[in-house]
Amino acid sequence: MFTIEHDFDATVITLIDEAEPQSRPLNEDVVILTFDDRVVIEQMSPDGDEVNRVTFTMHQLAELRLALNLPEGNYRIEKQG
């Protein structure tokens, strides 16, 4: 399950872990905040005492998107310009 909310300066996507009862422990929700110049992914630590945060630039996000569909190897995105 997931939710999408549009705030003033960001779009917030929350991925909510769901599992069949007694099948496995649930993971903490993943929150994805998208801004004009970056994407931030947050998740509470398993202890619940701090938020783990990863920030991607838009270039890094583009590389990640491409990497998900490419075979093993080294790649560089050439800037169009």
Summary of the structure (lengths in Angstrom):
residues: 81
radius of gyration: 16.0
end to end distance: 39.7
largest distance: 53.9
contacts: 146
relative contact order: 0.13
helix: 12%
strand: 36%
